Amino acid sequence: MGFAGAMVVAMAVDALVGWPSPLFTQIGHPVTWLGRLIAAVDAAWNRAPDPPALRRAAGVAGALVVIALAAAVGWMLQSALSFGWIQIALVGVLAWPLVALRSLHDHVAAVAKPLQAGDVAAARDAVSRIVGRDPAALDEAGIARAAIESLAENASDGIVAPVFWGALFGLPGIVGYKAINTLDSMIGHRTERHEAFGWAAARIDDVANFVPARLTGFLFVLLAPRRAGALSCMTRDARRHRSPNAGWPEAAMAGALGVRLSGPRVYHDSIANEPWLNEGARDPRAADITHALAVYRRAMLLLAGVLAILALA
């Protein structure tokens, strides 16, 4: 945990300023840079006429090349910095764009505000920016459910996981993780084009998120208004989720709020019959998004506090 202090710096800077729109307009964002690299590899190496075995092998090679390049850039930047607290501070500033602490909070809060005011149309528009399901099919409960699930899952993928790998390995860890996560989001899908080519990206992402997802779930349990319910729901229902990792923070949040999450949903005119998490509980309401955000804030503060203690120790 040699870079725990750097991750506290990254979290603090992101919580204060996020990633300013003028900066995004001028230079984009490191994740968009990774996205362009992945898109180029996908276009060049994922050839439709090739047999599935060859496309899978190409996907393995492509994923490893992208991850290695990203980690190498992080290592070179880190190696060029002075040692000691100056290095910790600079690594934290360079890691700041890769921690989506404020962005996640603001996007989910943007769903809660109109939904609490009764503006379902505006809430549908806001939730469509953070989930892939069809917003037209969502009522108040569906919108609240989608927002809370996105908050829980992305707390793991967007904050805890990058901070975890960054605390262990510094810039190579956090940049390498963001490459893994971006690969999964872009090509780790069971579509005709990416079933074979994206196989490695999805499997590597599963491994990289194994510990952080469970850590996120336990953070939610510790800061839940219903700790016993959060713990029992997580240990009982996490494995029912289609993802080997996302079920842990989502089930913990479902138990923490006393609501049911997941369940059937519509994606591009097809119905995904997902099992319920915390089945038998009530459907979430607009106010539950606000309660989920409170759990999220407390959990991220606890994470930063633990990292600060590790840094000082």
ZADO-1210 file (C-alpha; in nm, 4 decimals, padded with zeros to 6 digits):
<atoms>
<atom x="00.0000" y="00.0000" z="00.0000" code="MET" pos="1"/>
<atom x="00.2897" y="00.2316" z="-00.0766" code="GLY" pos="2"/>
<atom x="00.0714" y="00.4661" z="-00.2810" code="PHE" pos="3"/>
<atom x="-00.2275" y="00.4823" z="-00.0466" code="ALA" pos="4"/>
<atom x="-00.1561" y="00.8498" z="00.0196" code="GLY" pos="5"/>
<atom x="-00.1551" y="00.9244" z="-00.3524" code="ALA" pos="6"/>
<atom x="-00.5009" y="00.7728" z="-00.3854" code="MET" pos="7"/>
<atom x="-00.6275" y="00.9957" z="-00.1022" code="VAL" pos="8"/>
<atom x="-00.4980" y="01.2944" z="-00.2985" code="VAL" pos="9"/>
<atom x="-00.6697" y="01.1682" z="-00.6147" code="ALA" pos="10"/>
<atom x="-01.0003" y="01.1177" z="-00.4326" code="MET" pos="11"/>
<atom x="-00.9812" y="01.4585" z="-00.2653" code="ALA" pos="12"/>
<atom x="-00.9064" y="01.6472" z="-00.5878" code="VAL" pos="13"/>
<atom x="-01.1812" y="01.4662" z="-00.7764" code="ASP" pos="14"/>
<atom x="-01.4341" y="01.5253" z="-00.4973" code="ALA" pos="15"/>
<atom x="-01.3541" y="01.8963" z="-00.5048" code="LEU" pos="16"/>
<atom x="-01.3408" y="01.9677" z="-00.8789" code="VAL" pos="17"/>
<atom x="-01.4387" y="01.6560" z="-01.0730" code="GLY" pos="18"/>
<atom x="-01.3208" y="01.6719" z="-01.4338" code="TRP" pos="19"/>
<atom x="-01.4065" y="02.0275" z="-01.5473" code="PRO" pos="20"/>
<atom x="-01.5996" y="02.0632" z="-01.8738" code="SER" pos="21"/>
<atom x="-01.3530" y="02.3190" z="-02.0209" code="PRO" pos="22"/>
<atom x="-01.0698" y="02.0723" z="-01.9602" code="LEU" pos="23"/>
<atom x="-01.2686" y="01.7944" z="-02.1270" code="PHE" pos="24"/>
<atom x="-01.3382" y="02.0211" z="-02.4239" code="THR" pos="25"/>
<atom x="-00.9702" y="02.1053" z="-02.4604" code="GLN" pos="26"/>
<atom x="-00.8013" y="01.7678" z="-02.4110" code="ILE" pos="27"/>
<atom x="-01.0754" y="01.5077" z="-02.3640" code="GLY" pos="28"/>
<atom x="-01.0243" y="01.2538" z="-02.0856" code="HIS" pos="29"/>
<atom x="-00.7745" y="00.9678" z="-02.0299" code="PRO" pos="30"/>
<atom x="-01.0575" y="00.7137" z="-02.0642" code="VAL" pos="31"/>
<atom x="-01.1501" y="00.8568" z="-02.4061" code="THR" pos="32"/>
<atom x="-00.7843" y="00.8268" z="-02.5061" code="TRP" pos="33"/>
<atom x="-00.7909" y="00.4619" z="-02.4018" code="LEU" pos="34"/>
<atom x="-01.1168" y="00.4235" z="-02.5902" code="GLY" pos="35"/>
<atom x="-00.9587" y="00.5418" z="-02.9145" code="ARG" pos="36"/>
<atom x="-00.6737" y="00.2936" z="-02.8729" code="LEU" pos="37"/>
<atom x="-00.9159" y="00.0077" z="-02.8046" code="ILE" pos="38"/>
<atom x="-01.1340" y="00.1048" z="-03.1015" code="ALA" pos="39"/>
<atom x="-00.8272" y="00.0994" z="-03.3280" code="ALA" pos="40"/>
<atom x="-00.7235" y="-00.2451" z="-03.2032" code="VAL" pos="41"/>
<atom x="-01.0810" y="-00.3709" z="-03.2457" code="ASP" pos="42"/>
<atom x="-01.1018" y="-00.2390" z="-03.6021" code="ALA" pos="43"/>
<atom x="-00.7639" y="-00.3809" z="-03.7034" code="ALA" pos="44"/>
<atom x="-00.7609" y="-00.7193" z="-03.5267" code="TRP" pos="45"/>
<atom x="-01.1262" y="-00.8232" z="-03.4945" code="ASN" pos="46"/>
<atom x="-01.1866" y="-00.9513" z="-03.8482" code="ARG" pos="47"/>
<atom x="-01.5313" y="-01.0954" z="-03.9217" code="ALA" pos="48"/>
<atom x="-01.4105" y="-01.3602" z="-04.1738" code="PRO" pos="49"/>
<atom x="-01.1745" y="-01.5162" z="-03.9163" code="ASP" pos="50"/>
<atom x="-01.2909" y="-01.8293" z="-03.7282" code="PRO" pos="51"/>
<atom x="-01.3962" y="-01.7832" z="-03.3647" code="PRO" pos="52"/>
<atom x="-01.0793" y="-01.9424" z="-03.2241" code="ALA" pos="53"/>
<atom x="-00.8590" y="-01.7004" z="-03.4153" code="LEU" pos="54"/>
<atom x="-01.0743" y="-01.4034" z="-03.3132" code="ARG" pos="55"/>
<atom x="-01.0518" y="-01.5122" z="-02.9497" code="ARG" pos="56"/>
<atom x="-00.6722" y="-01.5377" z="-02.9758" code="ALA" pos="57"/>
<atom x="-00.6600" y="-01.1948" z="-03.1379" code="ALA" pos="58"/>
<atom x="-00.8759" y="-01.0598" z="-02.8551" code="GLY" pos="59"/>
<atom x="-00.6383" y="-01.2031" z="-02.5934" code="VAL" pos="60"/>
<atom x="-00.3413" y="-01.0430" z="-02.7691" code="ALA" pos="61"/>
<atom x="-00.5230" y="-00.7132" z="-02.8183" code="GLY" pos="62"/>
<atom x="-00.6300" y="-00.6900" z="-02.4536" code="ALA" pos="63"/>
<atom x="-00.2800" y="-00.7669" z="-02.3282" code="LEU" pos="64"/>
<atom x="-00.1242" y="-00.5100" z="-02.5627" code="VAL" pos="65"/>
<atom x="-00.3636" y="-00.2349" z="-02.4502" code="VAL" pos="66"/>
<atom x="-00.3172" y="-00.3142" z="-02.0800" code="ILE" pos="67"/>
<atom x="00.0624" y="-00.3377" z="-02.1141" code="ALA" pos="68"/>
<atom x="00.0845" y="-00.0079" z="-02.3027" code="LEU" pos="69"/>
<atom x="-00.1356" y="00.1696" z="-02.0478" code="ALA" pos="70"/>
<atom x="00.0599" y="00.0326" z="-01.7502" code="ALA" pos="71"/>
<atom x="00.3904" y="00.1169" z="-01.9212" code="ALA" pos="72"/>
<atom x="00.2851" y="00.4802" z="-01.9661" code="VAL" pos="73"/>
<atom x="00.1904" y="00.4921" z="-01.5969" code="GLY" pos="74"/>
<atom x="00.5246" y="00.3398" z="-01.4987" code="TRP" pos="75"/>
<atom x="00.7238" y="00.5860" z="-01.7101" code="MET" pos="76"/>
<atom x="00.5398" y="00.8841" z="-01.5643" code="LEU" pos="77"/>
<atom x="00.5818" y="00.7557" z="-01.2103" code="GLN" pos="78"/>
<atom x="00.9509" y="00.6786" z="-01.2617" code="SER" pos="79"/>
<atom x="01.0135" y="01.0340" z="-01.3787" code="ALA" pos="80"/>
<atom x="00.8839" y="01.1821" z="-01.0518" code="LEU" pos="81"/>
<atom x="01.0820" y="01.2596" z="-00.7385" code="SER" pos="82"/>
<atom x="01.0562" y="01.0180" z="-00.4474" code="PHE" pos="83"/>
<atom x="00.8949" y="01.0767" z="-00.1106" code="GLY" pos="84"/>
<atom x="00.5898" y="01.2921" z="-00.0421" code="TRP" pos="85"/>
<atom x="00.6439" y="01.4963" z="-00.3582" code="ILE" pos="86"/>
<atom x="00.6054" y="01.1798" z="-00.5639" code="GLN" pos="87"/>
<atom x="00.2965" y="01.0791" z="-00.3654" code="ILE" pos="88"/>
<atom x="00.1330" y="01.4169" z="-00.4270" code="ALA" pos="89"/>
<atom x="00.2152" y="01.4207" z="-00.7990" code="LEU" pos="90"/>
<atom x="00.1037" y="01.0611" z="-00.8484" code="VAL" pos="91"/>
<atom x="-00.2238" y="01.1548" z="-00.6790" code="GLY" pos="92"/>
<atom x="-00.2766" y="01.4507" z="-00.9118" code="VAL" pos="93"/>
<atom x="-00.1997" y="01.2375" z="-01.2185" code="LEU" pos="94"/>
<atom x="-00.4352" y="00.9647" z="-01.0907" code="ALA" pos="95"/>
<atom x="-00.7153" y="01.2144" z="-01.0245" code="TRP" pos="96"/>
<atom x="-00.8856" y="01.1844" z="-01.3688" code="PRO" pos="97"/>
<atom x="-00.9131" y="00.8075" z="-01.3222" code="LEU" pos="98"/>
<atom x="-01.1265" y="00.8315" z="-01.0065" code="VAL" pos="99"/>
<atom x="-01.4905" y="00.9044" z="-01.0935" code="ALA" pos="100"/>
<atom x="-01.5984" y="00.9993" z="-00.7419" code="LEU" pos="101"/>
<atom x="-01.7802" y="01.3265" z="-00.8151" code="ARG" pos="102"/>
<atom x="-01.9033" y="01.2356" z="-01.1623" code="SER" pos="103"/>
<atom x="-02.0857" y="00.9262" z="-01.0370" code="LEU" pos="104"/>
<atom x="-02.2475" y="01.1191" z="-00.7525" code="HIS" pos="105"/>
<atom x="-02.3584" y="01.4033" z="-00.9802" code="ASP" pos="106"/>
<atom x="-02.5038" y="01.1738" z="-01.2483" code="HIS" pos="107"/>
<atom x="-02.7094" y="00.9775" z="-00.9963" code="VAL" pos="108"/>
<atom x="-02.8198" y="01.2930" z="-00.8125" code="ALA" pos="109"/>
<atom x="-02.9366" y="01.4276" z="-01.1492" code="ALA" pos="110"/>
<atom x="-03.1848" y="01.1383" z="-01.1607" code="VAL" pos="111"/>
<atom x="-03.3061" y="01.1848" z="-00.8033" code="ALA" pos="112"/>
<atom x="-03.3842" y="01.5558" z="-00.8311" code="LYS" pos="113"/>
<atom x="-03.6463" y="01.5460" z="-01.1121" code="PRO" pos="114"/>
<atom x="-03.7895" y="01.2150" z="-00.9910" code="LEU" pos="115"/>
<atom x="-03.8555" y="01.3616" z="-00.6460" code="GLN" pos="116"/>
<atom x="-04.0212" y="01.6600" z="-00.8152" code="ALA" pos="117"/>
<atom x="-04.2515" y="01.4266" z="-01.0109" code="GLY" pos="118"/>
<atom x="-04.0893" y="01.4960" z="-01.3491" code="ASP" pos="119"/>
<atom x="-04.0652" y="01.1379" z="-01.4730" code="VAL" pos="120"/>
<atom x="-03.9704" y="01.2413" z="-01.8290" code="ALA" pos="121"/>
<atom x="-03.6662" y="01.4377" z="-01.7085" code="ALA" pos="122"/>
<atom x="-03.5708" y="01.1537" z="-01.4739" code="ALA" pos="123"/>
<atom x="-03.5897" y="00.9060" z="-01.7640" code="ARG" pos="124"/>
<atom x="-03.3620" y="01.1299" z="-01.9676" code="ASP" pos="125"/>
<atom x="-03.1127" y="01.1556" z="-01.6807" code="ALA" pos="126"/>
<atom x="-03.1085" y="00.7823" z="-01.6117" code="VAL" pos="127"/>
<atom x="-03.0581" y="00.7034" z="-01.9815" code="SER" pos="128"/>
<atom x="-02.7136" y="00.8660" z="-01.9472" code="ARG" pos="129"/>
<atom x="-02.5935" y="00.6098" z="-01.6938" code="ILE" pos="130"/>
<atom x="-02.7669" y="00.2804" z="-01.7872" code="VAL" pos="131"/>
<atom x="-02.8192" y="00.0863" z="-02.1086" code="GLY" pos="132"/>
<atom x="-03.1759" y="-00.0281" z="-02.0505" code="ARG" pos="133"/>
<atom x="-03.4708" y="00.1254" z="-02.2376" code="ASP" pos="134"/>
<atom x="-03.5772" y="00.4329" z="-02.0331" code="PRO" pos="135"/>
<atom x="-03.9188" y="00.4525" z="-02.2029" code="ALA" pos="136"/>
<atom x="-04.0172" y="00.1296" z="-02.0274" code="ALA" pos="137"/>
<atom x="-03.9292" y="00.2599" z="-01.6780" code="LEU" pos="138"/>
<atom x="-04.1782" y="00.3861" z="-01.4215" code="ASP" pos="139"/>
<atom x="-04.0728" y="00.5603" z="-01.0983" code="GLU" pos="140"/>
<atom x="-03.9644" y="00.2334" z="-00.9369" code="ALA" pos="141"/>
<atom x="-03.7744" y="00.1274" z="-01.2486" code="GLY" pos="142"/>
<atom x="-03.5934" y="00.4608" z="-01.2715" code="ILE" pos="143"/>
<atom x="-03.4998" y="00.4528" z="-00.9032" code="ALA" pos="144"/>
<atom x="-03.3876" y="00.0916" z="-00.9325" code="ARG" pos="145"/>
<atom x="-03.1677" y="00.1664" z="-01.2350" code="ALA" pos="146"/>
<atom x="-03.0064" y="00.4674" z="-01.0662" code="ALA" pos="147"/>
<atom x="-02.9334" y="00.2819" z="-00.7416" code="ILE" pos="148"/>
<atom x="-02.7924" y="-00.0204" z="-00.9244" code="GLU" pos="149"/>
<atom x="-02.5686" y="00.2050" z="-01.1346" code="SER" pos="150"/>
<atom x="-02.4477" y="00.3839" z="-00.8222" code="LEU" pos="151"/>
<atom x="-02.3651" y="00.0581" z="-00.6435" code="ALA" pos="152"/>
<atom x="-02.1909" y="-00.1116" z="-00.9358" code="GLU" pos="153"/>
<atom x="-01.9965" y="00.1952" z="-01.0492" code="ASN" pos="154"/>
<atom x="-01.8846" y="00.2727" z="-00.6961" code="ALA" pos="155"/>
<atom x="-01.6856" y="-00.0472" z="-00.7321" code="SER" pos="156"/>
<atom x="-01.5738" y="-00.0101" z="-01.0945" code="ASP" pos="157"/>
<atom x="-01.5267" y="00.3673" z="-01.0916" code="GLY" pos="158"/>
<atom x="-01.3765" y="00.4364" z="-00.7511" code="ILE" pos="159"/>
<atom x="-01.2906" y="00.1418" z="-00.5271" code="VAL" pos="160"/>
<atom x="-01.1243" y="-00.0744" z="-00.7933" code="ALA" pos="161"/>
<atom x="-00.9012" y="00.1954" z="-00.9462" code="PRO" pos="162"/>
<atom x="-00.8090" y="00.3224" z="-00.5992" code="VAL" pos="163"/>
<atom x="-00.7356" y="-00.0352" z="-00.4836" code="PHE" pos="164"/>
<atom x="-00.4977" y="-00.1054" z="-00.7724" code="TRP" pos="165"/>
<atom x="-00.3517" y="00.2438" z="-00.7500" code="GLY" pos="166"/>
<atom x="-00.2793" y="00.2019" z="-00.3799" code="ALA" pos="167"/>
<atom x="-00.0956" y="-00.1227" z="-00.4549" code="LEU" pos="168"/>
<atom x="00.1054" y="-00.0193" z="-00.7606" code="PHE" pos="169"/>
<atom x="00.0679" y="00.3551" z="-00.8121" code="GLY" pos="170"/>
<atom x="00.0127" y="00.4902" z="-01.1626" code="LEU" pos="171"/>
<atom x="00.0814" y="00.1584" z="-01.3419" code="PRO" pos="172"/>
<atom x="-00.1873" y="-00.0017" z="-01.1257" code="GLY" pos="173"/>
<atom x="-00.4587" y="00.2580" z="-01.1705" code="ILE" pos="174"/>
<atom x="-00.3912" y="00.3220" z="-01.5408" code="VAL" pos="175"/>
<atom x="-00.3687" y="-00.0514" z="-01.6110" code="GLY" pos="176"/>
<atom x="-00.6980" y="-00.1078" z="-01.4299" code="TYR" pos="177"/>
<atom x="-00.8737" y="00.1671" z="-01.6267" code="LYS" pos="178"/>
<atom x="-00.7510" y="00.0005" z="-01.9467" code="ALA" pos="179"/>
<atom x="-00.9011" y="-00.3294" z="-01.8270" code="ILE" pos="180"/>
<atom x="-01.2318" y="-00.1713" z="-01.7328" code="ASN" pos="181"/>
<atom x="-01.2567" y="00.0275" z="-02.0568" code="THR" pos="182"/>
<atom x="-01.1795" y="-00.2834" z="-02.2604" code="LEU" pos="183"/>
<atom x="-01.4647" y="-00.4649" z="-02.0884" code="ASP" pos="184"/>
<atom x="-01.7107" y="-00.1792" z="-02.1395" code="SER" pos="185"/>
<atom x="-01.6248" y="-00.1501" z="-02.5097" code="MET" pos="186"/>
<atom x="-01.5692" y="-00.5068" z="-02.6294" code="ILE" pos="187"/>
<atom x="-01.6553" y="-00.7392" z="-02.3390" code="GLY" pos="188"/>
<atom x="-02.0072" y="-00.8065" z="-02.4678" code="HIS" pos="189"/>
<atom x="-02.1813" y="-01.1219" z="-02.5892" code="ARG" pos="190"/>
<atom x="-02.2642" y="-00.9791" z="-02.9295" code="THR" pos="191"/>
<atom x="-02.1942" y="-01.1362" z="-03.2667" code="GLU" pos="192"/>
<atom x="-01.8943" y="-00.9085" z="-03.3164" code="ARG" pos="193"/>
<atom x="-01.7430" y="-00.9391" z="-02.9688" code="HIS" pos="194"/>
<atom x="-01.8466" y="-01.2837" z="-02.8403" code="GLU" pos="195"/>
<atom x="-01.5038" y="-01.4247" z="-02.9280" code="ALA" pos="196"/>
<atom x="-01.2853" y="-01.1153" z="-02.9555" code="PHE" pos="197"/>
<atom x="-01.4047" y="-00.9669" z="-02.6259" code="GLY" pos="198"/>
<atom x="-01.3826" y="-01.2910" z="-02.4281" code="TRP" pos="199"/>
<atom x="-01.0443" y="-01.2065" z="-02.2747" code="ALA" pos="200"/>
<atom x="-01.1450" y="-00.8501" z="-02.1925" code="ALA" pos="201"/>
<atom x="-01.4466" y="-00.9720" z="-01.9942" code="ALA" pos="202"/>
<atom x="-01.2516" y="-01.2429" z="-01.8092" code="ARG" pos="203"/>
<atom x="-00.9645" y="-01.0096" z="-01.7159" code="ILE" pos="204"/>
<atom x="-01.2153" y="-00.7533" z="-01.5882" code="ASP" pos="205"/>
<atom x="-01.3797" y="-01.0209" z="-01.3729" code="ASP" pos="206"/>
<atom x="-01.0443" y="-01.1013" z="-01.2122" code="VAL" pos="207"/>
<atom x="-00.9454" y="-00.7367" z="-01.1635" code="ALA" pos="208"/>
<atom x="-01.2757" y="-00.6557" z="-00.9910" code="ASN" pos="209"/>
<atom x="-01.2992" y="-00.9657" z="-00.7712" code="PHE" pos="210"/>
<atom x="-01.1559" y="-00.8096" z="-00.4540" code="VAL" pos="211"/>
<atom x="-01.2762" y="-00.4489" z="-00.5099" code="PRO" pos="212"/>
<atom x="-01.6383" y="-00.5564" z="-00.5658" code="ALA" pos="213"/>
<atom x="-01.6482" y="-00.7450" z="-00.2384" code="ARG" pos="214"/>
<atom x="-01.4675" y="-00.4623" z="-00.0605" code="LEU" pos="215"/>
<atom x="-01.7290" y="-00.2166" z="-00.1915" code="THR" pos="216"/>
<atom x="-02.0063" y="-00.4416" z="-00.0664" code="GLY" pos="217"/>
<atom x="-01.8558" y="-00.4539" z="00.2826" code="PHE" pos="218"/>
<atom x="-01.8084" y="-00.0762" z="00.2854" code="LEU" pos="219"/>
<atom x="-02.1809" y="-00.0382" z="00.2129" code="PHE" pos="220"/>
<atom x="-02.2628" y="-00.2868" z="00.4880" code="VAL" pos="221"/>
<atom x="-02.0543" y="-00.0979" z="00.7437" code="LEU" pos="222"/>
<atom x="-02.2201" y="00.2354" z="00.6613" code="LEU" pos="223"/>
<atom x="-02.5730" y="00.1031" z="00.5999" code="ALA" pos="224"/>
<atom x="-02.8727" y="00.2222" z="00.8007" code="PRO" pos="225"/>
<atom x="-02.9671" y="-00.1477" z="00.8154" code="ARG" pos="226"/>
<atom x="-02.6343" y="-00.3265" z="00.8652" code="ARG" pos="227"/>
<atom x="-02.7752" y="-00.6682" z="00.9441" code="ALA" pos="228"/>
<atom x="-03.0097" y="-00.6537" z="00.6462" code="GLY" pos="229"/>
<atom x="-02.7311" y="-00.5359" z="00.4166" code="ALA" pos="230"/>
<atom x="-02.4962" y="-00.8134" z="00.5275" code="LEU" pos="231"/>
<atom x="-02.7557" y="-01.0906" z="00.5036" code="SER" pos="232"/>
<atom x="-02.8752" y="-00.9726" z="00.1627" code="CYS" pos="233"/>
<atom x="-02.5210" y="-00.9489" z="00.0269" code="MET" pos="234"/>
<atom x="-02.4107" y="-01.2907" z="00.1497" code="THR" pos="235"/>
<atom x="-02.7380" y="-01.4510" z="00.0360" code="ARG" pos="236"/>
<atom x="-02.8058" y="-01.2840" z="-00.3002" code="ASP" pos="237"/>
<atom x="-02.4756" y="-01.1578" z="-00.4436" code="ALA" pos="238"/>
<atom x="-02.4126" y="-01.4826" z="-00.6307" code="ARG" pos="239"/>
<atom x="-02.7567" y="-01.4687" z="-00.7946" code="ARG" pos="240"/>
<atom x="-02.6472" y="-01.1748" z="-01.0080" code="HIS" pos="241"/>
<atom x="-02.5441" y="-01.2408" z="-01.3693" code="ARG" pos="242"/>
<atom x="-02.2069" y="-01.0769" z="-01.2950" code="SER" pos="243"/>
<atom x="-01.9621" y="-01.2528" z="-01.0620" code="PRO" pos="244"/>
<atom x="-01.8785" y="-00.9145" z="-00.9076" code="ASN" pos="245"/>
<atom x="-02.1580" y="-00.6569" z="-00.9499" code="ALA" pos="246"/>
<atom x="-02.3943" y="-00.8557" z="-00.7285" code="GLY" pos="247"/>
<atom x="-02.1874" y="-00.7801" z="-00.4168" code="TRP" pos="248"/>
<atom x="-02.2263" y="-00.4014" z="-00.4016" code="PRO" pos="249"/>
<atom x="-02.5773" y="-00.4153" z="-00.5510" code="GLU" pos="250"/>
<atom x="-02.7052" y="-00.6746" z="-00.3032" code="ALA" pos="251"/>
<atom x="-02.5423" y="-00.4860" z="-00.0145" code="ALA" pos="252"/>
<atom x="-02.7145" y="-00.1649" z="-00.1249" code="MET" pos="253"/>
<atom x="-03.0483" y="-00.3432" z="-00.1668" code="ALA" pos="254"/>
<atom x="-03.0283" y="-00.4720" z="00.1896" code="GLY" pos="255"/>
<atom x="-02.9024" y="-00.1388" z="00.3200" code="ALA" pos="256"/>
<atom x="-03.2097" y="00.0412" z="00.1824" code="LEU" pos="257"/>
<atom x="-03.4598" y="-00.2389" z="00.2370" code="GLY" pos="258"/>
<atom x="-03.5589" y="-00.2479" z="-00.1322" code="VAL" pos="259"/>
<atom x="-03.5415" y="-00.4997" z="-00.4124" code="ARG" pos="260"/>
<atom x="-03.3009" y="-00.4450" z="-00.7039" code="LEU" pos="261"/>
<atom x="-03.2137" y="-00.6123" z="-01.0341" code="SER" pos="262"/>
<atom x="-03.5028" y="-00.8201" z="-01.1708" code="GLY" pos="263"/>
<atom x="-03.6375" y="-00.8216" z="-01.5291" code="PRO" pos="264"/>
<atom x="-03.5489" y="-00.5270" z="-01.7523" code="ARG" pos="265"/>
<atom x="-03.5681" y="-00.4273" z="-02.1202" code="VAL" pos="266"/>
<atom x="-03.2568" y="-00.3842" z="-02.3353" code="TYR" pos="267"/>
<atom x="-03.3072" y="-00.2817" z="-02.6974" code="HIS" pos="268"/>
<atom x="-03.6492" y="-00.4493" z="-02.7334" code="ASP" pos="269"/>
<atom x="-03.5377" y="-00.7688" z="-02.5573" code="SER" pos="270"/>
<atom x="-03.6266" y="-00.8666" z="-02.2003" code="ILE" pos="271"/>
<atom x="-03.3513" y="-00.9815" z="-01.9639" code="ALA" pos="272"/>
<atom x="-03.5084" y="-01.1961" z="-01.6938" code="ASN" pos="273"/>
<atom x="-03.2620" y="-01.1263" z="-01.4168" code="GLU" pos="274"/>
<atom x="-03.3283" y="-01.2603" z="-01.0658" code="PRO" pos="275"/>
<atom x="-03.4271" y="-01.0194" z="-00.7901" code="TRP" pos="276"/>
<atom x="-03.1845" y="-00.9101" z="-00.5217" code="LEU" pos="277"/>
<atom x="-03.3620" y="-00.8876" z="-00.1844" code="ASN" pos="278"/>
<atom x="-03.6749" y="-01.0425" z="-00.3352" code="GLU" pos="279"/>
<atom x="-03.9848" y="-00.9767" z="-00.1303" code="GLY" pos="280"/>
<atom x="-03.8765" y="-00.6257" z="-00.0304" code="ALA" pos="281"/>
<atom x="-04.0583" y="-00.3186" z="-00.1615" code="ARG" pos="282"/>
<atom x="-03.9730" y="-00.1373" z="-00.4836" code="ASP" pos="283"/>
<atom x="-03.7424" y="00.1641" z="-00.4490" code="PRO" pos="284"/>
<atom x="-03.8770" y="00.5194" z="-00.4645" code="ARG" pos="285"/>
<atom x="-03.7180" y="00.8517" z="-00.5522" code="ALA" pos="286"/>
<atom x="-03.6199" y="00.9135" z="-00.1893" code="ALA" pos="287"/>
<atom x="-03.4234" y="00.5887" z="-00.1871" code="ASP" pos="288"/>
<atom x="-03.1821" y="00.7307" z="-00.4448" code="ILE" pos="289"/>
<atom x="-03.1015" y="01.0073" z="-00.1978" code="THR" pos="290"/>
<atom x="-03.0543" y="00.7516" z="00.0797" code="HIS" pos="291"/>
<atom x="-02.8269" y="00.5439" z="-00.1480" code="ALA" pos="292"/>
<atom x="-02.6177" y="00.8524" z="-00.2233" code="LEU" pos="293"/>
<atom x="-02.5770" y="00.9096" z="00.1512" code="ALA" pos="294"/>
<atom x="-02.4494" y="00.5528" z="00.1975" code="VAL" pos="295"/>
<atom x="-02.2165" y="00.6048" z="-00.0993" code="TYR" pos="296"/>
<atom x="-02.0713" y="00.9280" z="00.0421" code="ARG" pos="297"/>
<atom x="-02.0088" y="00.7717" z="00.3830" code="ARG" pos="298"/>
<atom x="-01.8495" y="00.4643" z="00.2254" code="ALA" pos="299"/>
<atom x="-01.6131" y="00.6725" z="00.0130" code="MET" pos="300"/>
<atom x="-01.5161" y="00.8813" z="00.3166" code="LEU" pos="301"/>
<atom x="-01.4405" y="00.5624" z="00.5081" code="LEU" pos="302"/>
<atom x="-01.2317" y="00.4330" z="00.2173" code="LEU" pos="303"/>
<atom x="-01.0323" y="00.7582" z="00.2072" code="ALA" pos="304"/>
<atom x="-00.9873" y="00.7450" z="00.5834" code="GLY" pos="305"/>
<atom x="-00.8527" y="00.3904" z="00.5763" code="VAL" pos="306"/>
<atom x="-00.6129" y="00.4831" z="00.2951" code="LEU" pos="307"/>
<atom x="-00.4946" y="00.7877" z="00.4914" code="ALA" pos="308"/>
<atom x="-00.4234" y="00.5705" z="00.7980" code="ILE" pos="309"/>
<atom x="-00.2296" y="00.3243" z="00.5807" code="LEU" pos="310"/>
<atom x="-00.0305" y="00.6103" z="00.4289" code="ALA" pos="311"/>
<atom x="00.0602" y="00.7534" z="00.7679" code="LEU" pos="312"/>
<atom x="00.1489" y="00.4110" z="00.9047" code="ALA" pos="313"/>
</atoms>
